[in-house]
Amino acid sequence: MGTGTLVRAVPHKMPVPTCFVLNTEAQPMIYTVTLSPALDYLVWLDQFEEGGLNRTEKTAFRAGGKGINVSVVLSRLGFKSICLGFTAGFVGTELIRMLNADGIRHDFITVKDGCSRINVKIKSNTESEINAYGPRISGKELDQLKKQAEKLESGDVLVLSGNPPKNVPEDVYSELINAVSEKQVRIVLDTSGKHLLSALEKHPWLIKPNRAELEEAFETKFDSMEQIAEAALKLREKGAENVLVSLGAEGALLASDDGCVYTCAIPAGQLIDSTGAGDSMVAGFIAEDLAGGSREECIRYAVACGCASSYSYDLLERSFLEQVYCQTPLPVKFF
C-alpha cells in the first residue's frame, strides 16, 4: 500500500491506545448497515481538465459505501464485524467477492431488480465524486433487514452509515433503531439532515457529523470552534450521547458523554485520498471505546485513523496507523 509523506516530529507522550494491545476475541459483535453499497472506482491524475482528454496516473477499485468502509477499517484494527444491507446485479456479486477476499463477514440481502452502484472518485488538484443511484429496494426487502436487526443481542453495536437512497422511507434508520430498542444495543449514526435529526430522540450512542453537516442541521455557518462546540452540545441535549465532529484540516471535536468537550488536531501529512476518512474515524472511535480507552484516547485514535486513511492510497493499514498515531497531538479539553 502506498502512503503519503508523514512529517516526523517528536512523538507525543501518551500510552499506546488500548486497542493496540487488546485481545478482541471476546468483543461484542459490530454490525454495519450500508443501504446502498457501491464499487468505488478511484482515479488519480495530476490535473483534471474539464471537457478535455484526461489520462490517469493510478487507478483502483474498492468495495465502498460508508458502512462497508467502517467494517474494512475495523477488520484492519483486529475487530470483527458483519456487513448488512442490499446488493444487486454483477456489481453486487463483485462487492461480495471483494469482501470475501478480505475475510470480512456479511449477510447482504440480494435485491432482485437493478444493480448496485459504481461511483467514480477523481483525485487531482481537487477531489471530485460522481455517485450513482442504487437499485430500488422494496418494502419486503426492508422488512428482511429489520428482521436481521431484531436478532442483535444486548451489548452489540449497530452502525448506520450514509444517507438512505431516495426510494427508501425517510424513517428507515428510526425503524431499525426501534427493532433493537428493547435490547442494550449501542447505536452509531453517521448520516445528515433530517435522517440525523429525526433519530436523535432514539438516543444514539455516537453520531459523527462533519462541519458541513453540522451547519446544515443548524442552518447556519460557524465562524469559530466555540460555535461548533455549542452546536455539538445542543445535539447532545437533543439525545445523542457522544457527538464527534470531523473538521478536515482542523481535526475533530468531541462533545462527550463524560460532560466534557475535547478537540484534537491532525498530524502533518500529505493528503492522498479523503474517501473513507470519516468512516475510519468512526471505526477508530468504536475500537478504542470497546478496548476501554478514555474519551481523550477515543478522539485521538479516531483522528489518527482518519489521517492514516487520507494519507494513503487505500484505507488504513495497521503499521502506518501506528506511525500516524505517534504524531497525532494530544487532545485538548475545550471546556
PLY file of the C-alpha trace (Angstrom):
ply
format ascii 1.0
element vertex 335
property float x
property float y
property float z
element edge 334
property int vertex1
property int vertex2
end_header
0.00 0.00 0.00
1.36 3.42 -0.86
1.36 6.03 1.85
1.85 9.74 1.94
4.71 11.67 3.44
4.39 11.85 7.21
6.35 14.74 8.67
8.46 13.43 11.53
8.28 15.10 14.90
8.94 14.19 18.49
6.27 11.59 19.38
3.64 12.83 21.81
4.00 11.22 25.21
0.88 9.17 25.79
0.44 5.42 26.29
-0.30 3.38 23.17
-4.05 3.18 22.56
-5.72 0.38 24.44
-6.91 -1.36 21.28
-3.28 -1.83 20.07
-2.82 -4.42 22.83
-6.37 -5.69 23.35
-7.40 -9.29 22.80
-10.54 -8.78 20.70
-11.78 -12.37 20.77
-14.44 -11.62 23.40
-15.63 -8.35 21.88
-19.31 -7.53 21.27
-20.38 -8.03 17.67
-20.44 -4.94 15.49
-22.98 -4.74 12.66
-22.61 -2.12 9.94
-25.52 -1.18 7.69
-24.92 0.13 4.18
-28.26 0.55 2.44
-26.68 1.22 -0.96
-23.16 -0.23 -1.25
-21.00 0.75 -4.18
-17.99 -0.32 -6.15
-15.75 2.74 -5.95
-13.54 3.44 -8.96
-10.75 5.74 -7.81
-8.61 7.60 -10.34
-5.59 9.79 -9.65
-4.25 12.29 -12.18
-2.01 15.33 -11.99
-4.67 17.75 -13.15
-8.26 17.26 -14.26
-9.24 19.19 -17.38
-12.99 19.53 -17.74
-14.07 18.85 -21.32
-10.65 17.50 -22.33
-8.87 14.15 -22.51
-7.52 13.12 -19.10
-5.08 10.26 -18.55
-4.79 8.65 -15.15
-1.62 8.19 -13.14
-3.11 5.48 -10.92
-6.45 3.67 -10.57
-8.03 1.36 -8.01
-11.30 -0.42 -7.31
-12.60 -0.59 -3.76
-15.66 -2.05 -2.09
-17.41 1.11 -0.98
-20.26 2.56 0.98
-19.82 4.10 4.41
-20.79 1.06 6.47
-18.53 -1.19 4.40
-15.66 1.25 4.94
-16.22 1.05 8.70
-16.12 -2.76 8.55
-12.94 -2.78 6.46
-11.15 -0.49 8.90
-12.41 -2.42 11.92
-11.04 -5.59 10.36
-7.63 -3.97 9.92
-7.75 -2.91 13.57
-8.42 -6.51 14.58
-12.16 -6.16 15.30
-14.84 -8.39 13.84
-17.99 -7.04 12.23
-20.81 -8.14 9.93
-21.90 -6.03 6.95
-25.65 -5.72 6.39
-27.55 -4.02 3.59
-28.54 -4.67 -0.01
-26.66 -5.76 -3.12
-27.82 -6.33 -6.68
-26.55 -7.39 -10.09
-22.99 -8.04 -11.23
-21.65 -5.17 -9.13
-23.18 -6.70 -6.02
-21.54 -10.01 -6.89
-18.16 -8.29 -7.18
-18.62 -6.47 -3.87
-19.25 -9.77 -2.12
-16.21 -11.33 -3.81
-14.02 -8.46 -2.60
-15.29 -8.68 0.97
-14.78 -12.44 0.98
-11.21 -11.94 -0.21
-10.61 -9.60 2.74
-12.19 -12.01 5.20
-14.99 -9.61 6.11
-18.27 -11.23 7.14
-21.51 -10.10 5.53
-25.17 -11.00 5.33
-26.44 -8.84 2.48
-29.94 -9.12 1.13
-29.97 -9.63 -2.65
-32.27 -7.22 -4.47
-33.88 -8.87 -7.49
-34.04 -5.85 -9.78
-31.39 -3.32 -10.72
-27.69 -3.19 -9.93
-25.53 -1.92 -7.10
-23.76 1.36 -7.74
-20.44 2.20 -9.35
-19.11 5.52 -8.04
-16.23 7.45 -9.56
-13.79 9.25 -7.25
-11.48 11.70 -9.04
-8.27 12.62 -7.19
-6.46 15.55 -8.75
-5.63 19.11 -7.74
-9.07 18.87 -6.12
-11.25 15.88 -5.27
-14.49 15.25 -7.17
-17.06 12.48 -6.97
-19.73 11.07 -9.27
-22.09 8.93 -7.21
-24.76 6.82 -8.88
-28.19 5.69 -7.75
-28.57 2.16 -6.47
-31.33 -0.39 -7.07
-34.89 0.13 -5.88
-35.44 -1.53 -2.50
-38.92 -2.92 -1.85
-40.85 -2.83 1.40
-40.48 -6.60 1.66
-36.72 -6.34 1.40
-36.64 -3.61 4.06
-38.66 -5.90 6.35
-35.95 -8.54 5.89
-33.36 -6.05 7.11
-35.46 -5.19 10.16
-35.73 -8.89 11.00
-31.95 -9.13 10.83
-31.67 -6.20 13.23
-34.08 -7.86 15.65
-31.57 -10.69 16.08
-28.93 -8.41 17.60
-28.06 -9.04 21.23
-27.50 -6.70 24.15
-24.01 -5.26 24.05
-23.79 -5.37 20.26
-23.03 -2.25 18.23
-25.17 -1.20 15.25
-23.58 1.27 12.82
-25.98 3.08 10.48
-23.99 4.96 7.86
-24.81 7.14 4.89
-27.92 8.88 3.67
-30.69 6.45 2.69
-31.50 6.16 -1.04
-34.39 8.27 -2.26
-36.65 5.26 -2.76
-36.33 4.23 0.90
-38.64 5.70 3.60
-37.12 8.66 5.41
-37.60 7.00 8.80
-35.69 3.81 7.87
-32.97 4.43 10.46
-35.51 5.17 13.17
-37.26 1.90 12.29
-34.01 -0.05 12.52
-33.29 1.54 15.89
-36.80 0.60 17.03
-36.04 -3.00 16.07
-33.34 -3.15 18.76
-34.93 -0.78 21.27
-35.67 -3.50 23.83
-32.01 -4.50 23.95
-28.95 -2.61 25.09
-27.55 -2.16 21.59
-25.31 0.84 21.07
-26.28 2.86 18.00
-23.74 4.68 15.87
-25.31 7.08 13.39
-23.31 8.69 10.60
-25.80 10.49 8.39
-27.04 14.02 7.85
-30.06 16.31 7.56
-33.48 15.03 8.52
-32.20 11.47 8.80
-29.88 12.58 11.59
-32.20 14.97 13.37
-35.20 12.63 13.37
-33.17 9.86 15.03
-31.72 11.93 17.88
-34.70 11.17 20.09
-33.64 7.50 19.90
-30.52 8.45 21.89
-27.76 7.15 19.62
-24.53 6.37 21.43
-22.42 8.16 18.80
-23.11 10.48 15.90
-20.42 11.83 13.56
-21.41 14.86 11.50
-18.76 16.76 9.60
-18.67 20.55 9.67
-20.92 20.97 6.63
-23.47 18.52 8.03
-23.44 20.30 11.38
-24.05 23.62 9.63
-26.87 22.03 7.64
-28.50 20.77 10.83
-28.50 24.26 12.36
-28.99 26.14 9.08
-26.07 28.45 9.77
-22.36 28.88 9.13
-19.94 28.55 12.03
-17.08 31.02 12.34
-15.32 29.61 15.39
-14.59 26.44 17.31
-16.74 27.82 20.13
-19.78 27.87 17.84
-19.08 24.31 16.69
-18.77 23.19 20.32
-22.06 24.86 21.25
-23.81 23.16 18.32
-22.39 19.77 19.26
-23.60 20.23 22.83
-27.08 21.07 21.54
-27.13 17.77 19.65
-26.28 16.07 22.94
-29.20 17.87 24.53
-31.43 16.54 21.77
-30.46 12.96 22.59
-27.04 11.97 21.23
-24.65 10.63 23.87
-21.42 11.43 22.01
-21.05 13.90 19.15
-17.84 13.53 17.14
-17.47 16.34 14.59
-14.91 15.78 11.84
-13.34 19.07 10.79
-10.93 18.13 8.00
-7.66 20.01 8.34
-8.82 21.37 11.72
-9.01 17.88 13.23
-12.03 16.91 15.27
-14.19 17.98 18.20
-15.94 15.65 20.63
-18.86 16.60 22.86
-18.59 13.61 25.14
-20.82 11.63 27.46
-18.33 12.41 30.23
-19.62 16.00 30.15
-16.51 17.48 28.51
-15.70 18.85 25.08
-12.37 17.85 23.53
-10.57 18.94 20.41
-7.76 17.11 18.62
-5.58 18.45 15.83
-4.28 16.33 12.96
-0.65 15.34 12.42
1.19 16.78 9.44
0.97 14.68 6.30
0.20 14.62 2.58
-3.45 14.24 1.59
-3.79 11.46 -0.97
-7.40 10.30 -0.71
-10.05 11.55 1.72
-12.55 8.83 0.70
-13.43 6.87 3.81
-11.55 9.15 6.23
-14.68 9.92 8.23
-15.64 6.24 8.26
-12.14 5.43 9.53
-12.71 7.89 12.37
-15.94 6.12 13.30
-14.19 2.75 13.31
-11.33 4.11 15.40
-13.65 5.63 18.00
-15.62 2.37 18.32
-12.46 0.27 18.55
-10.82 2.38 21.24
-14.03 2.57 23.27
-14.52 -1.20 23.15
-10.92 -1.54 24.27
-11.71 0.53 27.37
-9.99 3.74 26.31
-10.88 7.12 27.78
-12.75 9.68 25.73
-9.48 11.55 25.17
-7.95 8.35 23.81
-11.03 7.73 21.66
-10.87 11.08 19.87
-7.11 10.88 19.40
-7.34 7.38 17.96
-10.26 8.42 15.74
-8.25 11.33 14.34
-5.23 9.08 13.77
-7.36 6.52 11.92
-8.88 9.21 9.70
-5.46 10.58 8.83
-3.92 7.15 8.26
-6.56 6.59 5.57
-6.43 10.04 3.98
-2.62 9.95 3.81
-2.78 6.63 1.90
-3.97 5.21 -1.41
-6.16 2.75 0.50
-7.99 2.62 3.79
-5.59 2.50 6.70
-3.03 -0.22 7.31
-2.10 -1.02 10.90
1.66 -0.41 10.56
1.17 3.06 9.05
-1.52 3.86 11.63
0.96 3.27 14.44
3.30 5.84 12.86
0.48 8.35 12.43
-0.79 7.84 15.97
2.61 8.71 17.44
2.49 12.04 15.58
-1.12 12.85 16.48
-1.30 15.70 19.01
-2.74 15.10 22.44
-6.39 16.14 22.74
-7.21 19.40 24.48
-10.13 19.75 26.88
-12.02 22.64 25.31
-14.37 23.04 28.28
0 1
1 2
2 3
3 4
4 5
5 6
6 7
7 8
8 9
9 10
10 11
11 12
12 13
13 14
14 15
15 16
16 17
17 18
18 19
19 20
20 21
21 22
22 23
23 24
24 25
25 26
26 27
27 28
28 29
29 30
30 31
31 32
32 33
33 34
34 35
35 36
36 37
37 38
38 39
39 40
40 41
41 42
42 43
43 44
44 45
45 46
46 47
47 48
48 49
49 50
50 51
51 52
52 53
53 54
54 55
55 56
56 57
57 58
58 59
59 60
60 61
61 62
62 63
63 64
64 65
65 66
66 67
67 68
68 69
69 70
70 71
71 72
72 73
73 74
74 75
75 76
76 77
77 78
78 79
79 80
80 81
81 82
82 83
83 84
84 85
85 86
86 87
87 88
88 89
89 90
90 91
91 92
92 93
93 94
94 95
95 96
96 97
97 98
98 99
99 100
100 101
101 102
102 103
103 104
104 105
105 106
106 107
107 108
108 109
109 110
110 111
111 112
112 113
113 114
114 115
115 116
116 117
117 118
118 119
119 120
120 121
121 122
122 123
123 124
124 125
125 126
126 127
127 128
128 129
129 130
130 131
131 132
132 133
133 134
134 135
135 136
136 137
137 138
138 139
139 140
140 141
141 142
142 143
143 144
144 145
145 146
146 147
147 148
148 149
149 150
150 151
151 152
152 153
153 154
154 155
155 156
156 157
157 158
158 159
159 160
160 161
161 162
162 163
163 164
164 165
165 166
166 167
167 168
168 169
169 170
170 171
171 172
172 173
173 174
174 175
175 176
176 177
177 178
178 179
179 180
180 181
181 182
182 183
183 184
184 185
185 186
186 187
187 188
188 189
189 190
190 191
191 192
192 193
193 194
194 195
195 196
196 197
197 198
198 199
199 200
200 201
201 202
202 203
203 204
204 205
205 206
206 207
207 208
208 209
209 210
210 211
211 212
212 213
213 214
214 215
215 216
216 217
217 218
218 219
219 220
220 221
221 222
222 223
223 224
224 225
225 226
226 227
227 228
228 229
229 230
230 231
231 232
232 233
233 234
234 235
235 236
236 237
237 238
238 239
239 240
240 241
241 242
242 243
243 244
244 245
245 246
246 247
247 248
248 249
249 250
250 251
251 252
252 253
253 254
254 255
255 256
256 257
257 258
258 259
259 260
260 261
261 262
262 263
263 264
264 265
265 266
266 267
267 268
268 269
269 270
270 271
271 272
272 273
273 274
274 275
275 276
276 277
277 278
278 279
279 280
280 281
281 282
282 283
283 284
284 285
285 286
286 287
287 288
288 289
289 290
290 291
291 292
292 293
293 294
294 295
295 296
296 297
297 298
298 299
299 300
300 301
301 302
302 303
303 304
304 305
305 306
306 307
307 308
308 309
309 310
310 311
311 312
312 313
313 314
314 315
315 316
316 317
317 318
318 319
319 320
320 321
321 322
322 323
323 324
324 325
325 326
326 327
327 328
328 329
329 330
330 331
331 332
332 333
333 334
